[in-house]
Amino acid sequence: MTQQPLSGQVALVTGASRGIGLAVAARLVELGARVVVTARGQETLDAAVASLGEAALGVAGKADDPQHRAQVLDTIAGTHGRLDILVNNAGINPAYGPLEEIDLGVARKILEVNVLGSLAWTQGVLGHEGLGFRQHRGRIVNVSSVSASVPSPGIGFYGVSKAAVHHLTRTWAVELGPEIRVNAVSPAVIRTDFSRALYEGREEEVAAGYPLGRLGETRDVADVVAFLVGEESRWMTGQVLDVDGGLLVGGGHA
């Protein structure tokens, strides 16, 4: 039997109780990795872990909580003794409307989770001696959004936060090479609960704006993440890959 490409490796996927995060975790398990997943809700996280099988472990908590992050990393070190892959997927968008109307407290919360959360998880992984992330030539993938590249009605500040994630990705790539590779995926509208407001009740109309004629599925993103953490992308770092069905080149927006 051919050995699975990620056999013996350990991955951490944040915000992975459903949607893109869960699909990424499932794909990494398929490729042989052991996966630790996080999310806010214990019940939904337990269901996610059950669906992933014995290769998965879940730790519930808020992505912007320092104690939660420390608990997760200590759990990985104690259980697996290493970490090879970090997927910064946890993100929020509690605001919908023009920038002129966004509450500044909500804007700060978006930055806290989407930007500082990714920064803090990466800092934590790098600084934890029990994980050996540098020694194992770790790989980081940040989950961004096409709204970072083009203004998108109603989710403007979410796009601002994801534009920061783009720059974080490129800066980390320069600072952490050659031991660690850092890349990002930038999806358009994926059929998940998170993005439901962008297509519900008008899916055919929205899909018509995509050159490939459909909205994205979570597996579309998960496969690209798997590529970026695999050996096939070994000479790639600092890249932001649009996973958007051709939306941006077609002149569209999320």
N, C-alpha and C positions, 0 to 999 in steps of 0.2 A: 504494500500500500504506500502511495506517495505521501510524504509528510506534508501537512498543511503549512502554508507559507508563514503563518504567524504562531505556529506551535511553540510553546514555551515562553511566549511574550505576554505581558500584562498591560491592559489598557484601562484608562480612566475616561469615562464619558459623562460630562455634567449635563443636567437637565434631560435625563434619558428615560423618564417614565412613559413617554409616548412620543408620537411624531417623529421628527428627524432623528432625535437623540436615540430613541429606542431602535429605529431602523439601523443606525450606525452600529450600535452595540450588537445587534443581531448579526450583522454582516461580519463584524470582527470575530464573533464567536464561531461563525461558519468557517472562517479562515484559520481557526485553531487557537485564538487568543483567549485568555481568561480576562474577564471584564468586570470592573467595578463601576457601578452606575449610581448617580445621585439624582435627587429631585426633592421638591418641597413636601409633597404628600406621601405619608407612609403607606397608605392603602394602595394607591396607584403604583407606587414604587415596588411594593411586594408583588403586585400582579405582573409587573414588567419582569422582575427577577424570575418569577415562576415560568414565564414564557421563554426566557433565555436559557433556562436549565442550570445544570450543576456548575457550569463554567462561570456563572455570574454571582455577584455579591452586591447588595444594595445598602447605601447609607443615606438616610433621609436628613434633609436640612436645607436651609436657605443658602444660595450660592454666594451671597454677600455677607455671610456670617463667618468671621474669622475662626470661631471655635468649631464650627461645622467643617470648615476646610482642614483644620488641624486634625480633627477626628478622622476624616476620610483618609488623609495621607498616612496617619499612624496606623490605621486599619490595613491599608495596602502593604505598608512595610512589615507589619506583624504577621499578616496572612501569606503574602507572596514574596516579600523580601526584595522586590524590584518593581520598577515601572519603566515601560518602554514607549508608551503612547499616551498622549494627552489630547483629548478632543474637547475644546472649549465650546460647548453648545448651549449652555444655559443662557437664556435671554428673556426679556419681557418687553411688552409694548402696551402699557395701560392707558395710552392716550390716542385719540383719533380726532384729527382736525387740523386747522392751520397753525403755524408756529405762533402767530399773533395771540392765539387764545390758550396756549398750553400753560398749565400751572407750573410754576418754577419748582415746586416740591416734587411734582411728578417727573419733570425733566431731570432733576438730580437723581431720582431713583432709577431712571432708565440708564443714566451714565454709571451709577453705582454697580448695577448688575451687569450690563452689557459690556462696559469698558473696563472699569476697575475690577470687576469680577474676573474677567479673563486675565488681566494683569496679575491679580493676586494669586489665582490658581497656578499660573506659570511661575511666579516667584516662589510659591510654596513648594512646587515640584522640584525646582532647581536647588532650593536650599535644604531639602530634607535628605540627610545623609543616609537614611535607611532605604532609599529608593534607587540610588545609583543611576539616576537618569542620564547624566553625562557619560558615564562609563558604558552604558548600554546604547549609546548613540541614539538618544530619544528622538521621537518625532512628535511635533505638535501640529494640530489642525484646528484653526479657528473657524467657526461657522458665522458667516456674515450675511449679506443680503444685497440684491441688486439695487435696493433703495439707497445704498451707499454711493452708487455711481451716477444715479440720475434722480432728480427730485420726483417724489411720488406723492400724489395727493392724499392727505389724511394721515400719513405716517412720516411726515417730514423729520421730526426729531429722532424717531427710531433710525432713520437713514443717517442722521448726523452721528449717532452713536456707532453705527456700523462702519461709517467712514473712518472713525477713529480705530476700529478694529482692523481695517485694511492697513492703516499706517503702523499700528502695533505689530502686525504680522511681518511687515517688511523690516521694521526696526529690529525686532527680535531675531530675524533671519541673519542680519548683519552682525549683531552682537553675539549670537550663540554659535555661529559656524566656527570650525567645520564639524564639531561633534554632533550638534543638534540641528535638525532641519525644521523649519517653520513655514507652513503654507496655510491657505484659507480656501474655503468654498463659499461662493456667493450665489445662493439660489434665488430664483424668481418665485412666483406664487406656487407653493406646494400644497397639495390637498390634505391639510391638517386642520385640527381645531384651532390652532394658533392663528392661522391666516384665513379662517372661514369668512370673516367680514369682507375680505377682498374679492370673494367670488360667489358667495352663497346667493342662490336665486338667479344667477346670471352666468353660470359656468361656461356655457357655449359661447356667449358673447366675449367673455374674457379670453377664453382659449383661442378665439379667432384672431387675436392680436399676436399670437405666437407663431413664428414661421413653422414650427413643428406641429402646430395644430392642437395642442393639448396642454393642460396644466401639468405640473410636475408631480411625481409620486415620491414618497420618502426614499424608496430604493434607488431612485435616480441620483439622489445626493449621497446616499450611503456607499454606493459603488465608487464614486469619485473620492470620497474620504478614504476608502480602502486602498485605492490606487496611491494616494498621497502618503500613506503610512507604510506602503510596501516597497519592495526592492526595485520595482519597475520605475519608480520616481526618484531613484537615488541621487540624481544630479539636478534635482529641483529644490529650490528653497526661495522664500520670499515671494511666492506666486499666489495670486488670487484668481481662482478658476471660476468663471461664471458658469453656473449650471442652470440655464434659463430658457432652454428650448428655442434659443435664437432671439429672445425678446429684445435685448439691448441693440443688437445689430439691426433689428427691424425697426428701431426708433421708438420702442415702447417703454413703459415704466410699470412698476409693481402696482 
